Amino acid sequence: MIRYFRNVWRSRHILISLVQKDLRNRYRKTFLGVAWSVLSPFGLVLIIGSVYSIVWSVDPVEFIPRLFTGLTPWIFITSSAEGGALSFASAEGYIKQTTTDIEIFPIRAATVALVNYLYSALAFLAVYLFLAPQNFSFSMLMSVPGILILYVFCCGWATIAGVINTYVRDYQPLQSLLLQGAFYVTPIIYPIEILANKGYSFIYEINPFYYLVHVVKLPMVGVELPTVQVYFIAVCIALFVFLLGSYLVTRIGRSLVFKL
């Protein structure tokens, strides 16, 4: 673990440079530029929220903010996972031609996803201030530790995905399929009460993504906070995944070069 952090710190300037490059290249030559990181989730939430608020006969002003605060962390997770799976393959030139520490490349994917998430979160808060100013309170600041927990998880997941995909190239499409399935069993579009009232609460209780999304979603809405138990489980999940990822990439080291 000490070696992992030492390697990341040693290559921190390269990491920052690569993240900046990725963010610039993503919206290069587009008219709206970085605004797309806000408009894309907003558009998706408005479409899904409008449909399901009619289907479930709920107030869209109440439902859409809850949907947004659940959907954007999920996009953060999936973007980190997808970027992480390809992180070593896309950086093949850096890895083979330089002595750059390989630990930074999955972190690069998770950090780009984090920045895009923060853009959309700040835009949401600006709009939410007009929609429901009565919900704004200091409790919303608890979304900050929730985001940090999620970032730790995403760095670990991206690292694990990158290592596995380097050895098994079928992993990346399989991961996409599994995440699509996980999306529908995670209470993001629908409230947890729907499962609980039908006796299926175990579906989200054993779902790690539920806890990771919940510690960001609830504080940001500003109505209530997750329980201490939810925070504890989310921290344990994030640390386990991060420690596993850092162990794998440190153990494999630059021998990964021969698999690229």
ZISUL-V765664 format. One line per field, one symbol per residue. ss: DSSP state (2 for helix, 1 for strand, 0 for the rest). burial: # if it has 24 or more other ideal C-beta (glycine too) atoms within 12 Angstrom, else .. A space follows every 50 residues. Layout:
# ZISUL-V765664
ss->???
burial->???
This chain:
# ZISUL-V765664
ss->02222222220222222222222222000000222222222222222222 22222000022222222222222222222222222022220222222000 00222222222222222222222222222220222002222222222222 22222222222222222000222222222222220000000222222000 02222002222222222222200000022222222222222222222222 2222222220
burial->...#..##..#..##..##..##..#.......#..##.###.##..##. .##......#..#############################..##....# #####################.###..#...#..#....#.##..##### ################....##..#...#..##.########........ ...#..################..##...##.###.##..##.###.### .#...#...#
